[in-house]
Amino acid sequence: MNNESNKTIYTCPMHPDVKQDAPGRCPKCGMNLVAVDAGTTESGHAHKSSGGCC
Ligand SMILES: [Zn+2]
């Protein structure tokens, strides 16, 4: 069971559709791909906590 939460994805800032697991250049525009953390997704926790925390 290899979870993908600890995986770095490289994408093009101009073309979010371009994704790969290694640094390189965008095949569409030739820009250097930037690394994004797959663990920084916003769907990690819910902000709608109606409970009384503290
Ligand atoms: Zn691009």
mmCIF file of the protein (N, C-alpha, C, O) and its ligand, coordinates in Angstrom:
data_MODEL
# 
_entry.id   MODEL 
# 
loop_
_entity.id 
_entity.type 
_entity.pdbx_number_of_molecules 
1 polymer     1 
2 non-polymer 1 
# 
_entity_poly.entity_id                      1 
_entity_poly.type                           'polypeptide(L)' 
_entity_poly.nstd_linkage                   no 
_entity_poly.nstd_monomer                   no 
_entity_poly.pdbx_seq_one_letter_code       MNNESNKTIYTCPMHPDVKQDAPGRCPKCGMNLVAVDAGTTESGHAHKSSGGCC 
_entity_poly.pdbx_seq_one_letter_code_can   MNNESNKTIYTCPMHPDVKQDAPGRCPKCGMNLVAVDAGTTESGHAHKSSGGCC 
_entity_poly.pdbx_strand_id                 A 
# 
loop_
_entity_poly_seq.entity_id 
_entity_poly_seq.num 
_entity_poly_seq.mon_id 
_entity_poly_seq.hetero 
1 1  MET n 
1 2  ASN n 
1 3  ASN n 
1 4  GLU n 
1 5  SER n 
1 6  ASN n 
1 7  LYS n 
1 8  THR n 
1 9  ILE n 
1 10 TYR n 
1 11 THR n 
1 12 CYS n 
1 13 PRO n 
1 14 MET n 
1 15 HIS n 
1 16 PRO n 
1 17 ASP n 
1 18 VAL n 
1 19 LYS n 
1 20 GLN n 
1 21 ASP n 
1 22 ALA n 
1 23 PRO n 
1 24 GLY n 
1 25 ARG n 
1 26 CYS n 
1 27 PRO n 
1 28 LYS n 
1 29 CYS n 
1 30 GLY n 
1 31 MET n 
1 32 ASN n 
1 33 LEU n 
1 34 VAL n 
1 35 ALA n 
1 36 VAL n 
1 37 ASP n 
1 38 ALA n 
1 39 GLY n 
1 40 THR n 
1 41 THR n 
1 42 GLU n 
1 43 SER n 
1 44 GLY n 
1 45 HIS n 
1 46 ALA n 
1 47 HIS n 
1 48 LYS n 
1 49 SER n 
1 50 SER n 
1 51 GLY n 
1 52 GLY n 
1 53 CYS n 
1 54 CYS n 
# 
loop_
_struct_asym.id 
_struct_asym.entity_id 
A 1 
B 2 
# 
loop_
_chem_comp.id 
_chem_comp.type 
_chem_comp.mon_nstd_flag 
ALA 'L-peptide linking' y 
ARG 'L-peptide linking' y 
ASN 'L-peptide linking' y 
ASP 'L-peptide linking' y 
CYS 'L-peptide linking' y 
GLN 'L-peptide linking' y 
GLU 'L-peptide linking' y 
GLY 'peptide linking'   y 
HIS 'L-peptide linking' y 
ILE 'L-peptide linking' y 
LEU 'L-peptide linking' y 
LYS 'L-peptide linking' y 
MET 'L-peptide linking' y 
PRO 'L-peptide linking' y 
SER 'L-peptide linking' y 
THR 'L-peptide linking' y 
TYR 'L-peptide linking' y 
VAL 'L-peptide linking' y 
ZN  non-polymer         . 
# 
_pdbx_entity_nonpoly.entity_id   2 
_pdbx_entity_nonpoly.name        ? 
_pdbx_entity_nonpoly.comp_id     ZN 
# 
_pdbx_nonpoly_scheme.asym_id         B 
_pdbx_nonpoly_scheme.entity_id       2 
_pdbx_nonpoly_scheme.mon_id          ZN 
_pdbx_nonpoly_scheme.ndb_seq_num     1 
_pdbx_nonpoly_scheme.pdb_seq_num     101 
_pdbx_nonpoly_scheme.auth_seq_num    101 
_pdbx_nonpoly_scheme.pdb_mon_id      ZN 
_pdbx_nonpoly_scheme.auth_mon_id     ZN 
_pdbx_nonpoly_scheme.pdb_strand_id   A 
_pdbx_nonpoly_scheme.pdb_ins_code    . 
# 
loop_
_atom_site.group_PDB 
_atom_site.id 
_atom_site.type_symbol 
_atom_site.label_atom_id 
_atom_site.label_alt_id 
_atom_site.label_comp_id 
_atom_site.label_asym_id 
_atom_site.label_entity_id 
_atom_site.label_seq_id 
_atom_site.pdbx_PDB_ins_code 
_atom_site.Cartn_x 
_atom_site.Cartn_y 
_atom_site.Cartn_z 
_atom_site.occupancy 
_atom_site.B_iso_or_equiv 
_atom_site.pdbx_formal_charge 
_atom_site.auth_seq_id 
_atom_site.auth_comp_id 
_atom_site.auth_asym_id 
_atom_site.auth_atom_id 
_atom_site.pdbx_PDB_model_num 
ATOM   1   N  N  . MET A 1 1  ? 0.826   -1.195 0.000   1.00 0.00 ? 1   MET A N  1 
ATOM   2   C  CA . MET A 1 1  ? 0.000   0.000  0.000   1.00 0.00 ? 1   MET A CA 1 
ATOM   3   C  C  . MET A 1 1  ? 0.864   1.250  0.000   1.00 0.00 ? 1   MET A C  1 
ATOM   4   O  O  . MET A 1 1  ? 1.286   1.727  1.053   1.00 0.00 ? 1   MET A O  1 
ATOM   5   N  N  . ASN A 1 2  ? 1.109   1.748  -1.131  1.00 0.00 ? 2   ASN A N  1 
ATOM   6   C  CA . ASN A 1 2  ? 1.941   2.928  -1.253  1.00 0.00 ? 2   ASN A CA 1 
ATOM   7   C  C  . ASN A 1 2  ? 1.067   4.152  -1.466  1.00 0.00 ? 2   ASN A C  1 
ATOM   8   O  O  . ASN A 1 2  ? 0.524   4.365  -2.551  1.00 0.00 ? 2   ASN A O  1 
ATOM   9   N  N  . ASN A 1 3  ? 0.940   4.939  -0.431  1.00 0.00 ? 3   ASN A N  1 
ATOM   10  C  CA . ASN A 1 3  ? 0.080   6.108  -0.532  1.00 0.00 ? 3   ASN A CA 1 
ATOM   11  C  C  . ASN A 1 3  ? 0.781   7.223  -1.311  1.00 0.00 ? 3   ASN A C  1 
ATOM   12  O  O  . ASN A 1 3  ? 2.003   7.358  -1.249  1.00 0.00 ? 3   ASN A O  1 
ATOM   13  N  N  . GLU A 1 4  ? 0.013   8.004  -2.030  1.00 0.00 ? 4   GLU A N  1 
ATOM   14  C  CA . GLU A 1 4  ? 0.601   9.056  -2.856  1.00 0.00 ? 4   GLU A CA 1 
ATOM   15  C  C  . GLU A 1 4  ? 0.681   10.390 -2.127  1.00 0.00 ? 4   GLU A C  1 
ATOM   16  O  O  . GLU A 1 4  ? 0.950   11.420 -2.746  1.00 0.00 ? 4   GLU A O  1 
ATOM   17  N  N  . SER A 1 5  ? 0.452   10.380 -0.836  1.00 0.00 ? 5   SER A N  1 
ATOM   18  C  CA . SER A 1 5  ? 0.424   11.644 -0.103  1.00 0.00 ? 5   SER A CA 1 
ATOM   19  C  C  . SER A 1 5  ? 1.818   12.232 0.040   1.00 0.00 ? 5   SER A C  1 
ATOM   20  O  O  . SER A 1 5  ? 1.971   13.436 0.245   1.00 0.00 ? 5   SER A O  1 
ATOM   21  N  N  . ASN A 1 6  ? 2.826   11.391 -0.066  1.00 0.00 ? 6   ASN A N  1 
ATOM   22  C  CA . ASN A 1 6  ? 4.199   11.872 0.090   1.00 0.00 ? 6   ASN A CA 1 
ATOM   23  C  C  . ASN A 1 6  ? 4.918   11.834 -1.247  1.00 0.00 ? 6   ASN A C  1 
ATOM   24  O  O  . ASN A 1 6  ? 6.009   11.277 -1.372  1.00 0.00 ? 6   ASN A O  1 
ATOM   25  N  N  . LYS A 1 7  ? 4.288   12.431 -2.234  1.00 0.00 ? 7   LYS A N  1 
ATOM   26  C  CA . LYS A 1 7  ? 4.828   12.375 -3.579  1.00 0.00 ? 7   LYS A CA 1 
ATOM   27  C  C  . LYS A 1 7  ? 4.892   13.776 -4.159  1.00 0.00 ? 7   LYS A C  1 
ATOM   28  O  O  . LYS A 1 7  ? 3.946   14.552 -4.030  1.00 0.00 ? 7   LYS A O  1 
ATOM   29  N  N  . THR A 1 8  ? 5.975   14.090 -4.779  1.00 0.00 ? 8   THR A N  1 
ATOM   30  C  CA . THR A 1 8  ? 6.124   15.406 -5.376  1.00 0.00 ? 8   THR A CA 1 
ATOM   31  C  C  . THR A 1 8  ? 5.746   15.356 -6.850  1.00 0.00 ? 8   THR A C  1 
ATOM   32  O  O  . THR A 1 8  ? 6.236   14.519 -7.608  1.00 0.00 ? 8   THR A O  1 
ATOM   33  N  N  . ILE A 1 9  ? 4.889   16.244 -7.224  1.00 0.00 ? 9   ILE A N  1 
ATOM   34  C  CA . ILE A 1 9  ? 4.436   16.304 -8.608  1.00 0.00 ? 9   ILE A CA 1 
ATOM   35  C  C  . ILE A 1 9  ? 4.956   17.595 -9.232  1.00 0.00 ? 9   ILE A C  1 
ATOM   36  O  O  . ILE A 1 9  ? 4.945   18.653 -8.603  1.00 0.00 ? 9   ILE A O  1 
ATOM   37  N  N  . TYR A 1 10 ? 5.392   17.495 -10.429 1.00 0.00 ? 10  TYR A N  1 
ATOM   38  C  CA . TYR A 1 10 ? 5.865   18.675 -11.151 1.00 0.00 ? 10  TYR A CA 1 
ATOM   39  C  C  . TYR A 1 10 ? 4.834   19.046 -12.209 1.00 0.00 ? 10  TYR A C  1 
ATOM   40  O  O  . TYR A 1 10 ? 4.385   18.210 -12.994 1.00 0.00 ? 10  TYR A O  1 
ATOM   41  N  N  . THR A 1 11 ? 4.482   20.297 -12.204 1.00 0.00 ? 11  THR A N  1 
ATOM   42  C  CA . THR A 1 11 ? 3.482   20.758 -13.151 1.00 0.00 ? 11  THR A CA 1 
ATOM   43  C  C  . THR A 1 11 ? 3.900   22.084 -13.748 1.00 0.00 ? 11  THR A C  1 
ATOM   44  O  O  . THR A 1 11 ? 4.795   22.762 -13.243 1.00 0.00 ? 11  THR A O  1 
ATOM   45  N  N  . CYS A 1 12 ? 3.234   22.438 -14.833 1.00 0.00 ? 12  CYS A N  1 
ATOM   46  C  CA . CYS A 1 12 ? 3.529   23.702 -15.494 1.00 0.00 ? 12  CYS A CA 1 
ATOM   47  C  C  . CYS A 1 12 ? 2.587   24.769 -14.959 1.00 0.00 ? 12  CYS A C  1 
ATOM   48  O  O  . CYS A 1 12 ? 1.380   24.537 -14.888 1.00 0.00 ? 12  CYS A O  1 
ATOM   49  N  N  . PRO A 1 13 ? 3.094   25.909 -14.588 1.00 0.00 ? 13  PRO A N  1 
ATOM   50  C  CA . PRO A 1 13 ? 2.226   26.986 -14.074 1.00 0.00 ? 13  PRO A CA 1 
ATOM   51  C  C  . PRO A 1 13 ? 1.245   27.477 -15.129 1.00 0.00 ? 13  PRO A C  1 
ATOM   52  O  O  . PRO A 1 13 ? 0.198   28.033 -14.798 1.00 0.00 ? 13  PRO A O  1 
ATOM   53  N  N  . MET A 1 14 ? 1.575   27.277 -16.368 1.00 0.00 ? 14  MET A N  1 
ATOM   54  C  CA . MET A 1 14 ? 0.687   27.717 -17.441 1.00 0.00 ? 14  MET A CA 1 
ATOM   55  C  C  . MET A 1 14 ? -0.263  26.612 -17.881 1.00 0.00 ? 14  MET A C  1 
ATOM   56  O  O  . MET A 1 14 ? -1.351  26.878 -18.392 1.00 0.00 ? 14  MET A O  1 
ATOM   57  N  N  . HIS A 1 15 ? 0.148   25.412 -17.684 1.00 0.00 ? 15  HIS A N  1 
ATOM   58  C  CA . HIS A 1 15 ? -0.663  24.273 -18.105 1.00 0.00 ? 15  HIS A CA 1 
ATOM   59  C  C  . HIS A 1 15 ? -0.790  23.290 -16.943 1.00 0.00 ? 15  HIS A C  1 
ATOM   60  O  O  . HIS A 1 15 ? 0.028   22.382 -16.801 1.00 0.00 ? 15  HIS A O  1 
ATOM   61  N  N  . PRO A 1 16 ? -1.807  23.472 -16.122 1.00 0.00 ? 16  PRO A N  1 
ATOM   62  C  CA . PRO A 1 16 ? -2.009  22.570 -14.972 1.00 0.00 ? 16  PRO A CA 1 
ATOM   63  C  C  . PRO A 1 16 ? -2.272  21.137 -15.399 1.00 0.00 ? 16  PRO A C  1 
ATOM   64  O  O  . PRO A 1 16 ? -2.161  20.219 -14.587 1.00 0.00 ? 16  PRO A O  1 
ATOM   65  N  N  . ASP A 1 17 ? -2.612  20.940 -16.635 1.00 0.00 ? 17  ASP A N  1 
ATOM   66  C  CA . ASP A 1 17 ? -2.887  19.590 -17.105 1.00 0.00 ? 17  ASP A CA 1 
ATOM   67  C  C  . ASP A 1 17 ? -1.607  18.781 -17.251 1.00 0.00 ? 17  ASP A C  1 
ATOM   68  O  O  . ASP A 1 17 ? -1.634  17.550 -17.261 1.00 0.00 ? 17  ASP A O  1 
ATOM   69  N  N  . VAL A 1 18 ? -0.480  19.491 -17.364 1.00 0.00 ? 18  VAL A N  1 
ATOM   70  C  CA . VAL A 1 18 ? 0.794   18.808 -17.499 1.00 0.00 ? 18  VAL A CA 1 
ATOM   71  C  C  . VAL A 1 18 ? 1.290   18.422 -16.117 1.00 0.00 ? 18  VAL A C  1 
ATOM   72  O  O  . VAL A 1 18 ? 1.592   19.281 -15.288 1.00 0.00 ? 18  VAL A O  1 
ATOM   73  N  N  . LYS A 1 19 ? 1.370   17.146 -15.883 1.00 0.00 ? 19  LYS A N  1 
ATOM   74  C  CA . LYS A 1 19 ? 1.832   16.670 -14.573 1.00 0.00 ? 19  LYS A CA 1 
ATOM   75  C  C  . LYS A 1 19 ? 2.763   15.492 -14.775 1.00 0.00 ? 19  LYS A C  1 
ATOM   76  O  O  . LYS A 1 19 ? 2.492   14.584 -15.560 1.00 0.00 ? 19  LYS A O  1 
ATOM   77  N  N  . GLN A 1 20 ? 3.854   15.531 -14.054 1.00 0.00 ? 20  GLN A N  1 
ATOM   78  C  CA . GLN A 1 20 ? 4.745   14.376 -14.086 1.00 0.00 ? 20  GLN A CA 1 
ATOM   79  C  C  . GLN A 1 20 ? 5.504   14.293 -12.779 1.00 0.00 ? 20  GLN A C  1 
ATOM   80  O  O  . GLN A 1 20 ? 5.585   15.267 -12.031 1.00 0.00 ? 20  GLN A O  1 
ATOM   81  N  N  . ASP A 1 21 ? 6.056   13.128 -12.510 1.00 0.00 ? 21  ASP A N  1 
ATOM   82  C  CA . ASP A 1 21 ? 6.686   12.896 -11.213 1.00 0.00 ? 21  ASP A CA 1 
ATOM   83  C  C  . ASP A 1 21 ? 8.174   13.166 -11.246 1.00 0.00 ? 21  ASP A C  1 
ATOM   84  O  O  . ASP A 1 21 ? 8.903   12.719 -10.360 1.00 0.00 ? 21  ASP A O  1 
ATOM   85  N  N  . ALA A 1 22 ? 8.636   13.883 -12.243 1.00 0.00 ? 22  ALA A N  1 
ATOM   86  C  CA . ALA A 1 22 ? 10.049  14.207 -12.333 1.00 0.00 ? 22  ALA A CA 1 
ATOM   87  C  C  . ALA A 1 22 ? 10.196  15.611 -12.904 1.00 0.00 ? 22  ALA A C  1 
ATOM   88  O  O  . ALA A 1 22 ? 9.386   16.037 -13.727 1.00 0.00 ? 22  ALA A O  1 
ATOM   89  N  N  . PRO A 1 23 ? 11.225  16.327 -12.471 1.00 0.00 ? 23  PRO A N  1 
ATOM   90  C  CA . PRO A 1 23 ? 11.419  17.681 -13.003 1.00 0.00 ? 23  PRO A CA 1 
ATOM   91  C  C  . PRO A 1 23 ? 11.745  17.654 -14.483 1.00 0.00 ? 23  PRO A C  1 
ATOM   92  O  O  . PRO A 1 23 ? 12.348  16.708 -14.990 1.00 0.00 ? 23  PRO A O  1 
ATOM   93  N  N  . GLY A 1 24 ? 11.338  18.701 -15.156 1.00 0.00 ? 24  GLY A N  1 
ATOM   94  C  CA . GLY A 1 24 ? 11.580  18.741 -16.592 1.00 0.00 ? 24  GLY A CA 1 
ATOM   95  C  C  . GLY A 1 24 ? 10.978  20.000 -17.176 1.00 0.00 ? 24  GLY A C  1 
ATOM   96  O  O  . GLY A 1 24 ? 10.866  21.020 -16.497 1.00 0.00 ? 24  GLY A O  1 
ATOM   97  N  N  . ARG A 1 25 ? 10.603  19.928 -18.396 1.00 0.00 ? 25  ARG A N  1 
ATOM   98  C  CA . ARG A 1 25 ? 10.015  21.086 -19.062 1.00 0.00 ? 25  ARG A CA 1 
ATOM   99  C  C  . ARG A 1 25 ? 8.653   20.718 -19.646 1.00 0.00 ? 25  ARG A C  1 
ATOM   100 O  O  . ARG A 1 25 ? 8.375   19.573 -20.001 1.00 0.00 ? 25  ARG A O  1 
ATOM   101 N  N  . CYS A 1 26 ? 7.835   21.738 -19.725 1.00 0.00 ? 26  CYS A N  1 
ATOM   102 C  CA . CYS A 1 26 ? 6.499   21.529 -20.259 1.00 0.00 ? 26  CYS A CA 1 
ATOM   103 C  C  . CYS A 1 26 ? 6.598   21.223 -21.756 1.00 0.00 ? 26  CYS A C  1 
ATOM   104 O  O  . CYS A 1 26 ? 7.249   21.959 -22.496 1.00 0.00 ? 26  CYS A O  1 
ATOM   105 N  N  . PRO A 1 27 ? 5.964   20.157 -22.197 1.00 0.00 ? 27  PRO A N  1 
ATOM   106 C  CA . PRO A 1 27 ? 6.007   19.810 -23.620 1.00 0.00 ? 27  PRO A CA 1 
ATOM   107 C  C  . PRO A 1 27 ? 5.217   20.787 -24.478 1.00 0.00 ? 27  PRO A C  1 
ATOM   108 O  O  . PRO A 1 27 ? 5.328   20.769 -25.704 1.00 0.00 ? 27  PRO A O  1 
ATOM   109 N  N  . LYS A 1 28 ? 4.430   21.628 -23.850 1.00 0.00 ? 28  LYS A N  1 
ATOM   110 C  CA . LYS A 1 28 ? 3.585   22.552 -24.612 1.00 0.00 ? 28  LYS A CA 1 
ATOM   111 C  C  . LYS A 1 28 ? 4.245   23.908 -24.799 1.00 0.00 ? 28  LYS A C  1 
ATOM   112 O  O  . LYS A 1 28 ? 4.238   24.474 -25.892 1.00 0.00 ? 28  LYS A O  1 
ATOM   113 N  N  . CYS A 1 29 ? 4.831   24.434 -23.685 1.00 0.00 ? 29  CYS A N  1 
ATOM   114 C  CA . CYS A 1 29 ? 5.397   25.781 -23.777 1.00 0.00 ? 29  CYS A CA 1 
ATOM   115 C  C  . CYS A 1 29 ? 6.899   25.793 -23.494 1.00 0.00 ? 29  CYS A C  1 
ATOM   116 O  O  . CYS A 1 29 ? 7.572   26.782 -23.783 1.00 0.00 ? 29  CYS A O  1 
ATOM   117 N  N  . GLY A 1 30 ? 7.422   24.720 -22.939 1.00 0.00 ? 30  GLY A N  1 
ATOM   118 C  CA . GLY A 1 30 ? 8.860   24.638 -22.710 1.00 0.00 ? 30  GLY A CA 1 
ATOM   119 C  C  . GLY A 1 30 ? 9.312   25.238 -21.408 1.00 0.00 ? 30  GLY A C  1 
ATOM   120 O  O  . GLY A 1 30 ? 10.512  25.317 -21.146 1.00 0.00 ? 30  GLY A O  1 
ATOM   121 N  N  . MET A 1 31 ? 8.361   25.671 -20.570 1.00 0.00 ? 31  MET A N  1 
ATOM   122 C  CA . MET A 1 31 ? 8.741   26.232 -19.283 1.00 0.00 ? 31  MET A CA 1 
ATOM   123 C  C  . MET A 1 31 ? 9.192   25.131 -18.335 1.00 0.00 ? 31  MET A C  1 
ATOM   124 O  O  . MET A 1 31 ? 8.812   23.969 -18.476 1.00 0.00 ? 31  MET A O  1 
ATOM   125 N  N  . ASN A 1 32 ? 10.018  25.527 -17.360 1.00 0.00 ? 32  ASN A N  1 
ATOM   126 C  CA . ASN A 1 32 ? 10.437  24.563 -16.358 1.00 0.00 ? 32  ASN A CA 1 
ATOM   127 C  C  . ASN A 1 32 ? 9.256   24.222 -15.461 1.00 0.00 ? 32  ASN A C  1 
ATOM   128 O  O  . ASN A 1 32 ? 8.516   25.100 -15.018 1.00 0.00 ? 32  ASN A O  1 
ATOM   129 N  N  . LEU A 1 33 ? 9.100   22.949 -15.208 1.00 0.00 ? 33  LEU A N  1 
ATOM   130 C  CA . LEU A 1 33 ? 8.015   22.515 -14.343 1.00 0.00 ? 33  LEU A CA 1 
ATOM   131 C  C  . LEU A 1 33 ? 8.342   22.848 -12.902 1.00 0.00 ? 33  LEU A C  1 
ATOM   132 O  O  . LEU A 1 33 ? 9.496   22.795 -12.477 1.00 0.00 ? 33  LEU A O  1 
ATOM   133 N  N  . VAL A 1 34 ? 7.307   23.190 -12.164 1.00 0.00 ? 34  VAL A N  1 
ATOM   134 C  CA . VAL A 1 34 ? 7.484   23.536 -10.765 1.00 0.00 ? 34  VAL A CA 1 
ATOM   135 C  C  . VAL A 1 34 ? 6.952   22.397 -9.899  1.00 0.00 ? 34  VAL A C  1 
ATOM   136 O  O  . VAL A 1 34 ? 5.974   21.738 -10.250 1.00 0.00 ? 34  VAL A O  1 
ATOM   137 N  N  . ALA A 1 35 ? 7.609   22.179 -8.767  1.00 0.00 ? 35  ALA A N  1 
ATOM   138 C  CA . ALA A 1 35 ? 7.211   21.096 -7.881  1.00 0.00 ? 35  ALA A CA 1 
ATOM   139 C  C  . ALA A 1 35 ? 6.069   21.546 -6.981  1.00 0.00 ? 35  ALA A C  1 
ATOM   140 O  O  . ALA A 1 35 ? 6.077   22.654 -6.444  1.00 0.00 ? 35  ALA A O  1 
ATOM   141 N  N  . VAL A 1 36 ? 5.117   20.691 -6.835  1.00 0.00 ? 36  VAL A N  1 
ATOM   142 C  CA . VAL A 1 36 ? 4.006   20.972 -5.938  1.00 0.00 ? 36  VAL A CA 1 
ATOM   143 C  C  . VAL A 1 36 ? 3.881   19.816 -4.953  1.00 0.00 ? 36  VAL A C  1 
ATOM   144 O  O  . VAL A 1 36 ? 4.063   18.650 -5.303  1.00 0.00 ? 36  VAL A O  1 
ATOM   145 N  N  . ASP A 1 37 ? 3.571   20.167 -3.738  1.00 0.00 ? 37  ASP A N  1 
ATOM   146 C  CA . ASP A 1 37 ? 3.402   19.132 -2.726  1.00 0.00 ? 37  ASP A CA 1 
ATOM   147 C  C  . ASP A 1 37 ? 2.007   18.551 -2.819  1.00 0.00 ? 37  ASP A C  1 
ATOM   148 O  O  . ASP A 1 37 ? 1.010   19.273 -2.798  1.00 0.00 ? 37  ASP A O  1 
ATOM   149 N  N  . ALA A 1 38 ? 1.956   17.255 -2.919  1.00 0.00 ? 38  ALA A N  1 
ATOM   150 C  CA . ALA A 1 38 ? 0.655   16.598 -3.024  1.00 0.00 ? 38  ALA A CA 1 
ATOM   151 C  C  . ALA A 1 38 ? -0.038  16.544 -1.670  1.00 0.00 ? 38  ALA A C  1 
ATOM   152 O  O  . ALA A 1 38 ? -1.222  16.217 -1.585  1.00 0.00 ? 38  ALA A O  1 
ATOM   153 N  N  . GLY A 1 39 ? 0.699   16.865 -0.616  1.00 0.00 ? 39  GLY A N  1 
ATOM   154 C  CA . GLY A 1 39 ? 0.096   16.766 0.707   1.00 0.00 ? 39  GLY A CA 1 
ATOM   155 C  C  . GLY A 1 39 ? -0.552  18.062 1.152   1.00 0.00 ? 39  GLY A C  1 
ATOM   156 O  O  . GLY A 1 39 ? -1.122  18.128 2.242   1.00 0.00 ? 39  GLY A O  1 
ATOM   157 N  N  . THR A 1 40 ? -0.474  19.087 0.332   1.00 0.00 ? 40  THR A N  1 
ATOM   158 C  CA . THR A 1 40 ? -1.034  20.377 0.709   1.00 0.00 ? 40  THR A CA 1 
ATOM   159 C  C  . THR A 1 40 ? -2.401  20.588 0.086   1.00 0.00 ? 40  THR A C  1 
ATOM   160 O  O  . THR A 1 40 ? -2.777  21.707 -0.262  1.00 0.00 ? 40  THR A O  1 
ATOM   161 N  N  . THR A 1 41 ? -3.115  19.528 -0.044  1.00 0.00 ? 41  THR A N  1 
ATOM   162 C  CA . THR A 1 41 ? -4.454  19.656 -0.600  1.00 0.00 ? 41  THR A CA 1 
ATOM   163 C  C  . THR A 1 41 ? -5.390  20.238 0.444   1.00 0.00 ? 41  THR A C  1 
ATOM   164 O  O  . THR A 1 41 ? -5.219  20.013 1.642   1.00 0.00 ? 41  THR A O  1 
ATOM   165 N  N  . GLU A 1 42 ? -6.359  20.974 -0.013  1.00 0.00 ? 42  GLU A N  1 
ATOM   166 C  CA . GLU A 1 42 ? -7.269  21.634 0.917   1.00 0.00 ? 42  GLU A CA 1 
ATOM   167 C  C  . GLU A 1 42 ? -8.307  20.678 1.489   1.00 0.00 ? 42  GLU A C  1 
ATOM   168 O  O  . GLU A 1 42 ? -9.017  21.016 2.436   1.00 0.00 ? 42  GLU A O  1 
ATOM   169 N  N  . SER A 1 43 ? -8.391  19.509 0.921   1.00 0.00 ? 43  SER A N  1 
ATOM   170 C  CA . SER A 1 43 ? -9.420  18.574 1.352   1.00 0.00 ? 43  SER A CA 1 
ATOM   171 C  C  . SER A 1 43 ? -8.925  17.708 2.511   1.00 0.00 ? 43  SER A C  1 
ATOM   172 O  O  . SER A 1 43 ? -9.413  16.599 2.729   1.00 0.00 ? 43  SER A O  1 
ATOM   173 N  N  . GLY A 1 44 ? -7.964  18.228 3.234   1.00 0.00 ? 44  GLY A N  1 
ATOM   174 C  CA . GLY A 1 44 ? -7.425  17.436 4.341   1.00 0.00 ? 44  GLY A CA 1 
ATOM   175 C  C  . GLY A 1 44 ? -8.296  17.512 5.569   1.00 0.00 ? 44  GLY A C  1 
ATOM   176 O  O  . GLY A 1 44 ? -8.514  16.514 6.256   1.00 0.00 ? 44  GLY A O  1 
ATOM   177 N  N  . HIS A 1 45 ? -8.796  18.711 5.846   1.00 0.00 ? 45  HIS A N  1 
ATOM   178 C  CA . HIS A 1 45 ? -9.634  18.866 7.017   1.00 0.00 ? 45  HIS A CA 1 
ATOM   179 C  C  . HIS A 1 45 ? -10.809 19.773 6.687   1.00 0.00 ? 45  HIS A C  1 
ATOM   180 O  O  . HIS A 1 45 ? -10.762 20.549 5.733   1.00 0.00 ? 45  HIS A O  1 
ATOM   181 N  N  . ALA A 1 46 ? -11.833 19.669 7.465   1.00 0.00 ? 46  ALA A N  1 
ATOM   182 C  CA . ALA A 1 46 ? -13.024 20.459 7.195   1.00 0.00 ? 46  ALA A CA 1 
ATOM   183 C  C  . ALA A 1 46 ? -13.047 21.692 8.082   1.00 0.00 ? 46  ALA A C  1 
ATOM   184 O  O  . ALA A 1 46 ? -12.743 21.629 9.274   1.00 0.00 ? 46  ALA A O  1 
ATOM   185 N  N  . HIS A 1 47 ? -13.411 22.808 7.480   1.00 0.00 ? 47  HIS A N  1 
ATOM   186 C  CA . HIS A 1 47 ? -13.509 24.040 8.254   1.00 0.00 ? 47  HIS A CA 1 
ATOM   187 C  C  . HIS A 1 47 ? -14.889 24.199 8.894   1.00 0.00 ? 47  HIS A C  1 
ATOM   188 O  O  . HIS A 1 47 ? -15.110 25.056 9.750   1.00 0.00 ? 47  HIS A O  1 
ATOM   189 N  N  . LYS A 1 48 ? -15.786 23.360 8.456   1.00 0.00 ? 48  LYS A N  1 
ATOM   190 C  CA . LYS A 1 48 ? -17.145 23.476 8.948   1.00 0.00 ? 48  LYS A CA 1 
ATOM   191 C  C  . LYS A 1 48 ? -17.326 22.681 10.247  1.00 0.00 ? 48  LYS A C  1 
ATOM   192 O  O  . LYS A 1 48 ? -18.178 21.797 10.326  1.00 0.00 ? 48  LYS A O  1 
ATOM   193 N  N  . SER A 1 49 ? -16.551 22.990 11.221  1.00 0.00 ? 49  SER A N  1 
ATOM   194 C  CA . SER A 1 49 ? -16.685 22.286 12.488  1.00 0.00 ? 49  SER A CA 1 
ATOM   195 C  C  . SER A 1 49 ? -17.636 23.068 13.396  1.00 0.00 ? 49  SER A C  1 
ATOM   196 O  O  . SER A 1 49 ? -17.254 24.068 14.003  1.00 0.00 ? 49  SER A O  1 
ATOM   197 N  N  . SER A 1 50 ? -18.848 22.605 13.476  1.00 0.00 ? 50  SER A N  1 
ATOM   198 C  CA . SER A 1 50 ? -19.840 23.304 14.278  1.00 0.00 ? 50  SER A CA 1 
ATOM   199 C  C  . SER A 1 50 ? -19.720 22.935 15.752  1.00 0.00 ? 50  SER A C  1 
ATOM   200 O  O  . SER A 1 50 ? -20.488 23.413 16.587  1.00 0.00 ? 50  SER A O  1 
ATOM   201 N  N  . GLY A 1 51 ? -18.772 22.099 16.055  1.00 0.00 ? 51  GLY A N  1 
ATOM   202 C  CA . GLY A 1 51 ? -18.598 21.690 17.445  1.00 0.00 ? 51  GLY A CA 1 
ATOM   203 C  C  . GLY A 1 51 ? -17.879 22.760 18.241  1.00 0.00 ? 51  GLY A C  1 
ATOM   204 O  O  . GLY A 1 51 ? -17.218 23.626 17.667  1.00 0.00 ? 51  GLY A O  1 
ATOM   205 N  N  . GLY A 1 52 ? -18.001 22.708 19.543  1.00 0.00 ? 52  GLY A N  1 
ATOM   206 C  CA . GLY A 1 52 ? -17.378 23.715 20.383  1.00 0.00 ? 52  GLY A CA 1 
ATOM   207 C  C  . GLY A 1 52 ? -15.957 23.309 20.753  1.00 0.00 ? 52  GLY A C  1 
ATOM   208 O  O  . GLY A 1 52 ? -15.721 22.642 21.760  1.00 0.00 ? 52  GLY A O  1 
ATOM   209 N  N  . CYS A 1 53 ? -15.026 23.729 19.914  1.00 0.00 ? 53  CYS A N  1 
ATOM   210 C  CA . CYS A 1 53 ? -13.639 23.402 20.218  1.00 0.00 ? 53  CYS A CA 1 
ATOM   211 C  C  . CYS A 1 53 ? -13.022 24.468 21.114  1.00 0.00 ? 53  CYS A C  1 
ATOM   212 O  O  . CYS A 1 53 ? -12.890 25.612 20.678  1.00 0.00 ? 53  CYS A O  1 
ATOM   213 N  N  . CYS A 1 54 ? -12.653 24.157 22.299  1.00 0.00 ? 54  CYS A N  1 
ATOM   214 C  CA . CYS A 1 54 ? -12.032 25.081 23.237  1.00 0.00 ? 54  CYS A CA 1 
ATOM   215 C  C  . CYS A 1 54 ? -12.960 26.244 23.623  1.00 0.00 ? 54  CYS A C  1 
ATOM   216 O  O  . CYS A 1 54 ? -12.573 27.108 24.410  1.00 0.00 ? 54  CYS A O  1 
HETATM 217 ZN ZN . ZN  B 2 .  ? 3.259   24.805 -20.209 1.00 0.00 2 101 ZN  A ZN 1 
# 
